[in-house]
Structures are given as C-alpha cells and as structure tokens.
Amino acid sequence: MNDRRTASALVRYARELLVAAGMDVAIAEDVATTLLEGDLLGHDTHGLALLAPYLGEIEKGSMASRGSYTVLNERGAAALWDGQRLPGPWLVLRAMETAAAMARQHGTGTVVIRRSHHIACLAAYLRRATEQGLVMQLHCSDPNVASVAPFGGTQAVFTPDPIAIGFPTEGDPVLIDISSSLTTNGMSARMRQQGRLYEHAWLLDAQGRESRDPEVLFTNPPGTILPVGGRAAGHKGYGLALLVEALSGGLAGFGRADPQEGWGATVHLQLIDPDAFGGRAALQRQTEWIAQACRANRPVAGGAPVRLPGQAGLQRRREQLAHGVVLHPAILPALQPWGEKLGVAPPAP
C-alpha cells in the first residue's frame, strides 16, 4: 500500500481547508507551505499535525485569518511589529523579507513580533535565508503557556523556548533547530496519546520526581519538562530559556508579565549578511571546514557516522519531494472531520 502523497497535493489540501475556514488565500498559501516544510524535514509534530489545531483556532476566533500586522517601532536595522494574532508562518515570512532588506543595507536586520499566533516549525524557515547567503537566528516563546521549570524548581515558568540558527556552507546549509528543554509539548502530547513512555526521564512530576511518563504534564497540579542538561546540568537549558525570553518577550515589551490571550508566540528574528563582515565566500570557507571536520570525525565505537544539524532533514526533504511525502499516521484522520465540515476532499495516495 502506497501511503505517500505529493507535496503539491498536500499543500493544496491544506490551503483549501484554510481558505474554506475563512483565511485569506495569500496567508493560507504561506501557512500551508510552511507546515508541509516541517513534514518534509521530518519535524512531524510541527508540520501538518498543526493544521487541525489551527482550524480550531480559526473557528474560535483566536487566530485571525485576514488583515495585516502593525509596525510599532522601526529604525534602520530593527523593527517591532504587533502581529494582531495573525498566523505565525505568514508573519515570519513577511518579517524575513523585511529583515533581509535591512541586512543588505545595514549588515543585519532584526524584527521582533508580539502577539503572533503559533509559528510552527522553526527549521522550516532557515533554508529560505541560507539560499540567499544569509545567516539566520530565530527565537520564539509563548507567553500564554508554561511547561518548563527553572533549574532546581518544580513549577513551570517557560515553554520549551526553541532556538533556530541556519548558515550556509559550500554544500548543504547547517540548519539547527533545538529547544531549551529536553523535549517539547507537541511530542509529549503525542506520546501521551499513544500511551508511550520516554526512553529517558526527561520530565518531573509535580513533586519534583523524575519521570518518563508524559501523563505527569497533564495532572493537577501538572509536572514539568526538564531543561536541556536535565537534573545534572539543567542550568544550561535554563540559561538558554532566559535568553529566549529576553530576546522575544523582553524586546517585544509584551510577554509573561501581561494578561494571557491564548496560544500564540512572541518572536525574535535576525538575518545577517556576511558581505557586511568578512564576506560570503570567507564565511563559507570557514563553515565548510567545520562541516568537513565534523563529518570526518571518528564516531564512537559502534556508533553511526557524525552528522551535521539539518543533514538528515535535507536528505529526507529531497527524497520526499521526489517520491512523495509520508505523513505521520495520526495527521490525516485528525483532518478528516474538518474536511467533511468544510467540503474539502483529502489528496489520494
């Protein structure tokens, strides 16, 4: 049985669902392509798995489906936007266009967005920047959600607070997409739904005891996700979370200190033009040397060859564009009721 579907058919399906739900066509196109990019790269908890929740947010009126952002502050190489709770993928792509123009003129361009809706998979944006020869940093927090405690604590303060960085080499770019915590809310929800345990104790229950069971996040009071480094060195992830909060909510002037508005995001995005520094060729000479040194590094006994961040995802992306996309088995069943409600048929295998 062939469970693959073409990338173009999946984008069309997602776009038609969003438009039928009331979203502007241009915004829907950006959301659909960004979600699919997550699946192409293998981030299947942050790809089309998000489409059903997004449709629910549109129906509730908590995700805006048309309109534009408001510029609250702007200088030569920096801007602050109010996203008006528009879809995060559309806002981030517009911010990338603005930041790229700033970077070409000033060397760097930074856009911070308050009151964005969820921005999906951070890695999905990086390739767009590296293909232009730019370096990209992307940080995101959700001031309406807390599931990660500070190191040594048991009460949630942060979200997983992801960090993404992309830079070109002479071959494939390096695409780094990590979180400040050991796992994510999306993966924990999927594991719980499937009745699975984590391989390692990446969670704490409400009493501060280590746990492999994602159910501890859904008790009352809830447990928490451990920061990167776990019980032994979680001060590292804790430090990263503080950085993300300062760059997103701090620079936005809007975050956890303000009344909650629902699932969303506060975003810090920066693009860097290497031609304003040592030059693109010089950057790529250095990054390619590092890339080669990593790939050629002798692996641990019995281990797989050393990979670079994004290497497997880009290989998976090429394979799926050529031969069809394999979705996680939970995605299309979750979209079936929406398709029936909105009159949109799913793509055939």
C-alpha positions as CSV (number, residue, x, y, z in Angstrom):
1,M,0.0,0.0,0.0
2,N,1.3,3.4,-1.0
3,D,0.8,6.0,1.7
4,R,2.8,8.7,0.0
5,R,1.2,11.9,-1.3
6,T,2.8,14.5,-3.5
7,A,4.0,17.7,-1.8
8,S,1.9,19.8,-4.1
9,A,-1.3,17.9,-3.4
10,L,-0.7,18.2,0.4
11,V,-0.1,22.0,0.1
12,R,-3.3,22.4,-2.0
13,Y,-5.3,20.4,0.6
14,A,-4.0,22.4,3.5
15,R,-4.6,25.7,1.6
16,E,-8.1,24.7,0.6
17,L,-9.0,23.8,4.2
18,L,-7.7,27.1,5.5
19,V,-9.5,29.2,2.8
20,A,-12.7,27.3,3.4
21,A,-12.4,28.2,7.0
22,G,-12.2,31.9,6.1
23,M,-8.5,32.6,5.7
24,D,-7.1,35.0,3.1
25,V,-5.7,33.0,0.1
26,A,-2.2,34.5,0.3
27,I,-1.9,33.9,4.0
28,A,-3.3,30.4,3.6
29,E,-0.6,29.6,1.0
30,D,2.2,30.7,3.4
31,V,0.7,28.6,6.2
32,A,0.3,25.6,4.1
33,T,3.8,25.6,2.6
34,T,5.4,26.2,5.9
35,L,3.5,23.4,7.6
36,L,4.4,21.0,4.8
37,E,8.1,22.1,5.1
38,G,8.1,20.8,8.6
39,D,7.0,17.4,7.5
40,L,9.5,17.4,4.6
41,L,12.3,17.9,7.1
42,G,10.9,15.3,9.4
43,H,9.6,17.5,12.2
44,D,6.2,15.8,12.0
45,T,4.9,17.1,15.3
46,H,5.2,20.7,14.0
47,G,4.1,20.2,10.4
48,L,0.6,19.3,9.1
49,A,-0.1,17.9,12.5
50,L,-0.7,21.5,13.5
51,L,-3.3,22.1,10.8
52,A,-6.3,20.7,12.7
53,P,-5.5,22.8,15.8
54,Y,-5.1,25.9,13.6
55,L,-8.5,25.3,12.1
56,G,-9.9,25.0,15.6
57,E,-8.3,28.3,16.4
58,I,-9.8,30.0,13.4
59,E,-13.2,28.6,14.3
60,K,-12.9,30.0,17.9
61,G,-11.7,33.4,16.5
62,S,-8.4,33.2,18.4
63,M,-6.4,33.1,15.2
64,A,-7.0,36.0,12.8
65,S,-7.4,34.9,9.2
66,R,-7.1,38.2,7.3
67,G,-5.6,41.6,7.8
68,S,-2.0,42.7,8.5
69,Y,0.5,43.5,11.2
70,T,1.1,46.9,12.8
71,V,4.5,48.5,12.9
72,L,5.0,49.8,16.4
73,N,8.6,50.9,16.2
74,E,11.2,51.0,13.4
75,R,14.8,52.1,12.9
76,G,17.2,51.3,10.1
77,A,18.0,47.8,11.0
78,A,15.3,47.0,13.6
79,A,11.5,46.8,13.9
80,L,8.8,45.8,16.3
81,W,5.5,44.6,15.0
82,D,2.2,43.7,16.5
83,G,1.1,40.6,14.7
84,Q,-2.6,41.1,15.5
85,R,-2.8,37.3,16.2
86,L,-2.4,36.5,12.5
87,P,-0.9,33.1,11.6
88,G,2.8,32.9,12.6
89,P,4.1,31.4,9.3
90,W,2.7,34.4,7.3
91,L,4.2,36.9,9.8
92,V,7.6,35.2,10.0
93,L,7.9,35.1,6.2
94,R,7.0,38.8,6.0
95,A,9.5,39.5,8.8
96,M,12.2,37.6,6.8
97,E,11.6,39.8,3.8
98,T,11.9,43.0,5.8
99,A,14.9,41.7,7.8
100,A,16.7,40.6,4.6
101,A,16.3,44.1,3.1
102,M,17.6,45.6,6.3
103,A,20.6,43.2,6.3
104,R,21.5,44.0,2.7
105,Q,21.7,47.7,3.6
106,H,23.0,47.6,7.2
107,G,24.6,44.2,7.6
108,T,21.9,42.9,10.0
109,G,18.2,43.1,10.2
110,T,16.1,42.3,13.2
111,V,12.3,42.1,13.5
112,V,10.6,41.3,16.8
113,I,6.9,40.3,16.7
114,R,4.5,40.5,19.6
115,R,1.0,38.9,19.5
116,S,1.8,36.5,16.7
117,H,-0.1,33.3,16.5
118,H,1.9,30.0,16.6
119,I,4.8,29.9,14.1
120,A,5.1,26.1,13.5
121,C,8.5,24.5,12.9
122,L,11.4,26.9,13.2
123,A,13.6,24.9,10.9
124,A,11.1,25.4,8.1
125,Y,12.3,29.0,7.6
126,L,16.1,28.6,7.7
127,R,16.7,27.3,4.2
128,R,15.0,30.4,2.7
129,A,17.7,32.5,4.4
130,T,20.7,30.3,3.7
131,E,19.8,30.1,0.0
132,Q,20.3,33.9,-0.1
133,G,23.7,33.5,1.6
134,L,22.4,34.9,4.8
135,V,22.8,33.7,8.4
136,M,19.5,33.5,10.4
137,Q,18.7,33.4,14.0
138,L,15.1,32.7,15.2
139,H,13.9,32.6,18.8
140,C,10.3,32.0,20.0
141,S,8.4,31.9,23.2
142,D,4.7,31.5,24.0
143,P,3.8,33.8,27.0
144,N,0.5,32.0,27.4
145,V,1.9,28.6,28.1
146,A,4.3,27.3,30.7
147,S,5.6,23.7,30.9
148,V,9.3,24.0,31.8
149,A,10.5,24.9,35.3
150,P,13.7,26.8,36.0
151,F,16.6,24.6,37.0
152,G,16.1,23.4,40.5
153,G,12.4,24.2,40.6
154,T,9.2,22.3,40.2
155,Q,6.7,25.0,38.9
156,A,6.6,25.8,35.2
157,V,7.7,29.2,34.0
158,F,8.8,28.7,30.4
159,T,7.7,27.0,27.2
160,P,10.4,24.8,25.5
161,D,11.6,28.1,24.1
162,P,13.1,27.0,20.8
163,I,16.2,28.4,19.1
164,A,16.9,28.0,15.4
165,I,20.1,29.0,13.5
166,G,20.9,28.5,9.9
167,F,24.1,29.3,7.9
168,P,25.4,28.4,4.5
169,T,28.4,26.2,3.8
170,E,29.9,25.3,0.4
171,G,27.4,22.3,0.3
172,D,24.2,21.9,2.2
173,P,23.5,24.5,4.9
174,V,23.6,23.8,8.6
175,L,20.1,24.0,10.0
176,I,20.0,24.0,13.8
177,D,16.6,23.7,15.5
178,I,16.7,23.0,19.2
179,S,14.7,23.8,22.3
180,S,15.8,24.9,25.7
181,S,14.1,21.9,27.2
182,L,14.8,18.1,26.7
183,T,11.6,17.6,24.8
184,T,8.6,19.6,23.5
185,N,4.9,20.0,24.4
186,G,3.9,18.6,21.0
187,M,5.9,15.4,21.4
188,S,4.7,14.9,24.9
189,A,1.1,15.2,23.8
190,R,1.7,12.6,21.1
191,M,3.5,10.2,23.4
192,R,0.6,10.5,25.9
193,Q,-2.0,9.9,23.2
194,Q,-0.1,6.8,22.1
195,G,0.4,5.6,25.7
196,R,4.2,5.6,25.3
197,L,6.9,6.5,27.8
198,Y,10.0,8.4,27.0
199,E,13.2,6.4,26.8
200,H,14.8,8.7,29.4
201,A,13.5,10.6,32.4
202,W,13.0,13.9,30.7
203,L,10.1,15.1,32.9
204,L,9.4,15.9,36.6
205,D,6.1,15.2,38.3
206,A,4.5,17.9,40.4
207,Q,6.6,16.7,43.4
208,G,9.8,17.1,41.5
209,R,10.5,13.4,40.9
210,E,12.0,12.3,37.6
211,S,9.6,10.6,35.2
212,R,9.4,9.1,31.8
213,D,5.6,9.3,31.6
214,P,4.2,12.3,29.7
215,E,1.0,11.9,31.7
216,V,2.7,13.9,34.5
217,L,2.3,17.0,32.4
218,F,-1.5,16.6,32.5
219,T,-2.1,16.1,36.2
220,N,-3.4,18.7,38.6
221,P,-1.0,20.2,39.6
222,P,1.0,19.4,36.5
223,G,4.6,18.3,36.3
224,T,7.2,19.9,34.1
225,I,9.7,19.2,31.3
226,L,13.3,19.3,32.3
227,P,15.5,22.0,30.7
228,V,18.4,20.9,28.5
229,G,21.1,19.3,30.7
230,G,18.5,17.6,32.9
231,R,18.9,17.2,36.6
232,A,22.7,17.2,36.4
233,A,23.3,20.2,34.2
234,G,19.9,21.8,33.6
235,H,21.4,25.3,34.3
236,K,22.4,25.2,30.6
237,G,18.9,24.9,29.3
238,Y,17.7,27.3,31.9
239,G,20.2,29.9,30.7
240,L,19.0,29.4,27.1
241,A,15.4,29.8,28.1
242,L,16.2,33.1,29.9
243,L,18.0,34.3,26.7
244,V,15.0,33.4,24.5
245,E,12.6,35.2,26.9
246,A,14.7,38.3,26.9
247,L,15.1,38.4,23.1
248,S,11.4,37.7,22.4
249,G,9.1,38.9,25.2
250,G,11.7,41.3,26.6
251,L,12.4,43.2,23.3
252,A,8.8,43.0,22.3
253,G,7.8,44.7,25.6
254,F,5.0,42.1,25.8
255,G,5.1,38.7,27.3
256,R,4.6,36.8,30.5
257,A,4.0,39.9,32.6
258,D,0.9,40.7,30.6
259,P,-2.6,39.2,30.5
260,Q,-2.9,35.9,28.6
261,E,-4.5,36.0,25.2
262,G,-4.4,32.3,24.2
263,W,-2.0,30.0,22.3
264,G,0.5,32.1,20.3
265,A,4.0,33.3,20.0
266,T,6.4,36.1,20.6
267,V,9.2,36.1,18.0
268,H,12.8,37.4,17.6
269,L,14.2,37.1,14.1
270,Q,17.6,38.3,12.9
271,L,19.2,38.0,9.5
272,I,22.9,38.7,9.0
273,D,24.6,39.5,5.6
274,P,28.2,38.1,5.7
275,D,29.1,40.6,3.0
276,A,29.0,43.3,5.7
277,F,31.7,41.4,7.5
278,G,34.3,39.0,6.1
279,G,32.2,38.2,3.0
280,R,30.1,35.3,2.0
281,A,32.9,33.3,0.4
282,A,35.0,33.7,3.5
283,L,32.1,32.6,5.7
284,Q,31.5,29.5,3.6
285,R,35.2,28.6,3.6
286,Q,35.2,28.6,7.4
287,T,31.8,26.8,7.8
288,E,32.7,24.2,5.2
289,W,36.0,23.4,7.0
290,I,34.0,22.9,10.2
291,A,31.4,20.8,8.4
292,Q,34.0,18.6,6.9
293,A,35.8,18.2,10.2
294,C,32.6,17.1,11.9
295,R,31.6,14.7,9.1
296,A,35.0,13.1,9.0
297,N,35.2,12.8,12.8
298,R,35.8,9.2,14.0
299,P,32.5,8.0,15.6
300,V,32.3,6.4,19.0
301,A,32.6,2.6,19.0
302,G,29.6,1.1,17.3
303,G,28.1,4.5,16.6
304,A,26.8,6.0,13.3
305,P,28.8,8.5,11.3
306,V,28.8,12.1,12.7
307,R,26.1,14.2,11.1
308,L,25.5,17.9,10.9
309,P,22.3,19.5,12.1
310,G,19.8,19.5,9.2
311,Q,21.7,16.9,7.2
312,A,19.2,14.1,7.7
313,G,16.3,16.5,7.3
314,L,17.5,17.9,3.9
315,Q,18.1,14.3,2.7
316,R,14.6,13.4,3.8
317,R,13.2,16.5,2.1
318,R,14.8,15.7,-1.3
319,E,13.6,12.1,-1.1
320,Q,10.0,13.1,-0.2
321,L,9.9,15.8,-2.9
322,A,11.0,13.1,-5.4
323,H,8.9,10.2,-4.3
324,G,6.0,11.6,-2.2
325,V,5.5,12.6,1.4
326,V,4.9,10.1,4.2
327,L,2.8,11.7,6.9
328,H,2.5,10.6,10.5
329,P,-0.5,8.2,10.6
330,A,-2.4,10.5,13.0
331,I,-2.4,13.6,10.8
332,L,-5.0,12.8,8.0
333,P,-7.5,11.2,10.5
334,A,-7.4,14.4,12.6
335,L,-8.1,16.4,9.4
336,Q,-11.0,14.2,8.2
337,P,-13.7,15.8,10.3
338,W,-12.5,19.3,9.1
339,G,-12.6,18.2,5.5
340,E,-16.1,16.9,5.9
341,K,-17.3,20.0,7.6
342,L,-15.6,22.4,5.1
343,G,-16.2,20.3,2.0
344,V,-12.6,19.6,1.1
345,A,-11.5,16.2,0.0
346,P,-8.1,14.8,1.1
347,P,-5.5,14.0,-1.6
348,A,-5.4,10.4,-2.8
349,P,-2.2,8.4,-2.2
